[in-house]
């Protein structure tokens, strides 16, 4: 705990020390922006430097991978945006970190996003995009980076592991109910983070309505190693879509749907005779709503997901979160988030039925401040009941995050 408090104070000291450097960072922003004289080509390089600490009880919660109770997780994220005329837009996102999810592994360089967008008309009625990019399902992916996210962690539905495998096959529903004895990383959540899968999309806005549809190589639950088109091809594509109604700037109400095969090729030899990967799908239905008024911002998402599991049948789970952010001042904000996930019953092999997963609830509380236009500090506390291995265990997490934006 002394180390934890020392780091918190260190983060504050870093932010204060950067106050005189604001003018320098502004000059860096200008130096990283390029434009031709006629404005036909505009390009910008920007980034985020994040330094995070996590203090938690074992087993490590959600998608955190560490055998210790304390984790220091640094990350550098670079963004490249280029606009050619009014019709073509290119964006690239790369990271230097210890993995897509917080871990104590070795440093790695990763290309998370790269996509080219074509907009034939200036009114935004149609956008065509191809590459590797975040899913169109839901709304959290639009604010998942550290600067926009009021919290340090993702909502529960984007990181809570279930008993679903993508590289192995259960022999029976009884095995499904005891599957938590396997390694943590073998399991999948309903949606894995922002889901940077590879494919193409179409989107646009018509009056008060927004629409987006995509075809990707993997479903929302797929692990990061599956997102690249060179890792998982398009033999069994996933189709996803979202339609939203925006009656005025304050409101955004949407529905999402997705369906696709969730198994990787490693599972093919284990499937029942005569069946293949394309026979087993993840089906996802979602509803979302957001509202902004004065100092308040409110978000909510609800998801119903069904997995077709070999030798078991259909298994369902329902997850949702309710999130509120309040700006006390232009620099200081607070946020609360309630998360819950419930699981359906399956045959337990003993003449009865049992839930195929452990029901979970989690409460997240965070406070953040922006001492300067380029720096942000956040402190989060989370209490959770149940996890992928136990339905009754109470666990706690305290996290801090210092962000430098340039």
N, C-alpha and C positions, 0 to 999 in steps of 0.2 A: 504493500500500500504506500510506503514511503517513496518507492520508485515512481509509482503512479502519480502521486501529488507533485513530485519534483518535475515530472514531464509536463503536467498541466501548467505549472508555473513557468516552465521553460517555453511553452507555446505562447503564453501571454507575453513573455519578455521578447520573443521573436517578433510578435505583431507590433509591439511598441517600438522596437528597434527599427522596424521598417517604415515608420511614419515619416522620417525625413527622406526616405527613398521613393516617395510617391512620384516626384518629378522625374526621377530616373526611369521608373517603370512606365510612366507615360511615354517617355522617349523611346523605350524599348517597343512599346505597342506601335508607335509610328514607324519604327525601323522595320518591323515585321509585316508591314502592310505595303502592298505594291499595287500601282494602278497605271495604266497607259494614259497618255495625254488626252486621248479621246474618250477614255472611260470604257472602252470596249472590253478590256480585260482587267479584272480586279482580283487580287489574291491576298490571303492573310494567313499567317502562321500564329497560332496562339496555344496556350497550354495551361495545365493545372499541376501544381506540385502539392501532393497530399502527404501528410505525416499523421498516421492514425495509431492509437493505442487501444487495446482491448484487454479488459480484465474480467474473467468469467470463471464459472465453475465447470468442472468436467462432467460429462463429455462436452467438448466445445460445441456451442450452439450453431444451428443453421448451417451455412456453408463456410464456416471458419474451420481451418484445418491446422490444429496444433495440439500436441500432447501436454503443453504447459498451460498454466492458468493466466499467463500474461503474454501478449503478442504485440510487437511493434511492427507496423506495416507501412513502409514508404511506397509512394507511387508517383511516377511522372507520366502525364498524359499529354500528348501533342495532337493538335487539330490543324488540318490544312484545308482551307476553303478557297475555291476559285470560281469566279463568275465570268463566263464568256458571253458577252452581249446580254440579252434578256431571256435567252432560251436554254442555255446550258449551265449547269452547276455541278461542280465536282467537290466531294468532301472525303477526307481521309482521317482516320483516328488511329494512333498507335500508342502503345503503353510500354513502359519499363517498370516492372514490378515483380512480385513473387508469385504471380498467378492471377487469373481473373478474379478469384475469390481470395480473401485474406488468408495467408498461410505463413509458415516459417520455412518454406522451401527456398530454393535457389532463385536468384534474379533471372529474369527472362525478358526478351523483347518480343512484343506481340502486335500484330496488325488486327485491330478489332473491327474497324469499319473502312470500307472503300466503296464508293458508289458514284455513278453518273446519273444526273437527273435532266430530263428534257421537258421543257414547258412550252408547248407550241403557241399558247395564247397568254396575253399579259394579265387576264382577269383571274387566272388560277383555277379555271374550271377543270384542267387536266394536267397531270404530271406523270411522266413515265420514268421509272427508275430501275436500274440494274446494278447488282453488286452484292456486297455483304453489309447488312445494316440492321438496325433494331426493328423488332416486330411492330406491325400496325395494331396488334391486339392491345386493348386497354389504353391507359393514359400515363401510367407511372413512368414508362420508358422515356417520355418526353422531358422528364425532370429527374432522371436518375443520377446524373453527375453530381459530384460533391457540392458544387456551387449552387445548384438549384434545389437539391434535396434538403429539406429541413432537418432530416435525421442523418445518421451515419450509416445505418443499416437499411436494407430494403424491407418492404412490407412482407409479412409472413408467407403469403402465397407465392412470392418470388424466390424464397430461399428455404422453406421448410421441407426437409426430406421426407418422402413417403417410402413405402416398401416396394416400389416399382423398380424392377431391373430393366436395363436396356441391353445387357450383354450376356445374361443368363436367363434360364427358363425354370419356373417352379414346376415341380412334379405333381403338385396337388394344392388345394386351398389350405390344407394343414401346413404345408411348407411355407405358403405365403404368410400365414399368421406367426411363424417363427423366423421369418427372414431377417429380422433385425439383428441376428447374430453375425451377419456378414459385415464386411468392411463398410464404413460409412460412405465412402466415395462411390460405391457401387450403386447407390440409390439415386432417384430423380425427384425433384420437386414438381409441382404443377407447371410452373413457368420458371425457367432458369435465368434470373436477372433480366437484362434487356433483350436477351435472345437475338444475338447478332448472327443469324443464319444467312445463308447465301441464296439469292434468287432475284426476282423481279417484282415490281409493284406498280400499281396505278392508283392515283389519288387525286383529289380535287375538292372544290367547294362550289356548290350551286345554291345561291341565295343563303338561306339559313341552315342548309344541310352540308355536312362534310362526309366524304366517303373515302375509303382506302381498301384495297385488296392486294394480296400478294401470293405468290407461289414460291415456296422455299424448299430447301433440300431436307430440312428436319422440322419436327414439331416444336411447340413452345417449351416442352419439358427437356429437350435435348441438352446434353452437357457441352461445354465450350469446345472440347476436342472434336465435336461433330459438326460445328458450324461451318467450317471451311468446305467449299465445294470439292476440293481435292481429297478431303477425308471421307465425306459422305456425298455420293453423287445424287442424281435426280431420278433414280429408278423407282423410288416410292415418294413422290413429292407431297408436301403439306400445303393445303390451301387455307388461307386465313383472310378475314375481312372485318371491317368496322364501319358502322354508319352512325353519325352523330347529328344532333339537332342543337343549334345555338340560337335561341330566340333573341338574345342580346349578349353583349360582351361579358356579362356576369356569369352566365350559365353555359354549361356544356354537358349534354346528356347523350350517352352512346351505348350501343350494343355491339358485341364482338362475337365471332365464331371462328373455330379452327378445327381442322381434321387432318390427320396424317399418321403414318406409321412411325412408331417410336423405337423399335428395335434396331440395334446396330447389326452389322453382318456377322459379328462374333456369335450371335445367338442362333443363327440359321440352322446349324447342325443339331441343335437341341430341340427344335420345334417338333410337334407331332407329325407323323408321317403324312405326306400329301399337303402340308401347309407351308407357307412361306412368310417372309417378313411383312409383305403387303397385306396379309390377312388380319393383322392386329394393329388397331389404331388407338390414338388418343383423340378424343372428341372434347372440345372445350367451348363452353358458352359463357359469355361475360356481360356484365352490365356495369356502367360507370357513370358517375355524376360529379361535377365540380362546380363550385360557386365562389365568387370573389366579391367582397363588399367592404369598402373602406379598409380597415386594418386586418380584416379576416380573409382567410382562404380555407376552403373546405374541399375535401376529396373523399370519395368512397368508390370501391370496386368490389364486385361480387363475382365469383367464378364457380361454375359447376363443371367438373372434369370427369370423364369416363375413360378408363383404360380397359381394353380387351386383352385379358390375360390368358395365355394358353393353359389348359388343364384346370382352369378356375372359372372363367366366364367374365362377365362385366363387373368391374368394381368402380364405385363412385366416391367422389369426395367433394365437399363444398367448403369454400374458403372466402373470407371477406376481410376488409379493413375499413375503418372510419378514421379519417385524419383531419386535424385542424391546426392551422398556423395563425398566430396573432403577432402583428408587429407593434411592439411597445413604442419604439422609436424607429427612425429610418435605419439605425444601425443594430438594434437589439430586437430579437424575436424569440418566441417560445412555441413549442409544438407538442401535441399529444396524438397518439395513435393507438387504437384498439384493434387487435387482430384475433381471428379465430379460424380454426379449420376442423371440420368434422368428417367422419368416415362411415361408409355404409357397412352392412354386415355381409359376411359370406359363410358358407358351410364350414364348420370347424372340424369335420371328420369324425365327430363323436355324437352325431344325431342332433346337434344344435347349431347355432350361428354365433359369430363374434365379429366385432369391428375389425376390418383388415388393416387399420392404422390406429395410432394413438391420438385421440382428440386433444387439441392444443389450443390454449389461449395465451396471448402475450400483450402486455401493456408497455408502450414505448413513450418516454418523455424526454424532450430535448430542449436545450436553450442554446442560442447562437448569437454571435455578434460579428459585425464587420467594422473593425477599427478603421480601416481605410477602404478605398475603392478596389483594392487588389488583394485584401486579406480577409480571411474568415476563420472564426473559432467556433467549435461546437462541442457540447458535452451531452452525452446521452446515457440514460439509465433505462434498462429493460428488465422486467420480471416476467417469467414464463412458467406456465404449468403444463408439463408434459413435453415430450420430444420424440424423436424417431425411435428411441430405445425404451422409453418409459412413459406411461400415461399419467403418472401421479407425481413425478419429480418436479420440485420447484427449483428454478435456476435463475441466476441473476447475471447481468452484464452491465459493465460500465465502460464507456468508450469515449475517447476524445479525438478530435480531428482538427488539424491546422491546415488551411488551404491558402496557397499563394496563386493568384490568377494573373497571367500575363498575356 
